[in-house]
């Protein structure tokens, strides 16, 4: 099948907002509970630091493991009508069976990040515990 399906039942990650509004970038933490693909890079289960910067709605999302950048992808800042009650991620199942990160929601924030470099359609947002 050449089209991707969204995953609905897999809890991919717990996203924990650790700081916002840094000098030039915003940051958060991402704990992957399942292997996933971001920006064409396969990320195993583990803890990662997110950092995004840019002007306006288009930003560059960098994913760090320790001090090393292990994935970079374009992202789109999406304004939300109201803050979401909990951290959540959106995922999509790719044709090859792998999972891609498509969206990150941050508890109490009026914005989300949509991963514009994802190879599949935006997925269903799943609340993270």
N, C-alpha and C positions, 0 to 999 in steps of 0.2 A: 504494500500500500504506500503510495507516494505522499499522502497527506498525513499530517500529524493529528493525533487525538489528545485532548486535554485529560490530564489525570484529575480525578476527583477524590480518590480515597487514600492516596499516599501522602502521609505527612512528611514533607521534604526537609523542613528546617525550622529551627526556632530562631527568630530574628530579634535581637535585643538592641535597642537603641542605647548607645553609651554616651554619645555627645552629639550636639548639633551646633551649627553656626560657628565653626572654627574660623580662622582668619581667612582662608581661601577655599576651604573644603569642608564638607560635612562627612561625618563618620558614623559607623554603626558596626555591630558584630553580627556574624552569621554563623550559626552552628548547623552544619549539614548532617542530617540523620540518614541520608541515602546518597549514593553517588549521583552526581549531576553534571551537566555540561553548561558552561557559561562562556560566551564569546569563543566558542570552538574548543575550549580547554576542558578536559575531563577533571573534575574535582572529586577526590575521595571523601568519605565521611570524615568530618573534623571541624575545627573552629577556625574561622577566618575573620579578618577585619575588612570592612568595606570603606572605601573613600571615594567620594564623587565631587567633581568640581566642573565648573563651566558657568557661562552666563546665560540667563534666560532658561528656557525649558530643556535645551539640549545640554547634556553633561556627559563626562567620561567617567565611567565606573571602573575603579581598580579594586581588585580583590587581592589581599595580602595574606600570606601565611608566614607568620613572624614578620621579618622586615622585607621579605621578598615579594614582589608583585608576581602573582602566578596567573592572573587573567585580567584582561582589559576589554571592555565592550562599551559601545555607546548606549546611553539610556536617556529616557525622556521623563522629565519631572511632570507628574500629572497632579493638577489641583483637585482636591476633593471638597465636596460640599460641606462635609463635617468630618471631624476627626474619627478615625476608626478606633473601636474599643480595644483591639488587641493587635499584636504583631502578627503578620501573616505573609505567606508567599504564594505566588501563582506559578504553576508548573505546566509543562506540556510534555506529552509522550511523543517522541520522535518515531519515524517510520522504522528505524533500526532497533527500537525498544528502549533506547536511552531516554533519560529525562532531562529537560532543559528548564532553567530558571527563566521566567518571563515577567515576573512582577514582585515587588517587595512593598508591603504596607507597614507603616510604623505606628505603634500605639500612641494615641493622643495627638497625632500630627495631621495636618490638613493637606498632606501631599503623599504621593507614592512614587516609586520608580518603576517604569516599564522598561524592560530590557529590549532595546530596539535591534540589537544584534542577534537576537534569538532566531533560530532557523525555523521556528514553528509559530503558529498562531498563539496569541496570548492565552494563558491557561486559566483555570478556575482558581480563585483565591481561596486558600485553605488557612484557617486560623492556626496559629502556632501556639503550643502550650508552653 
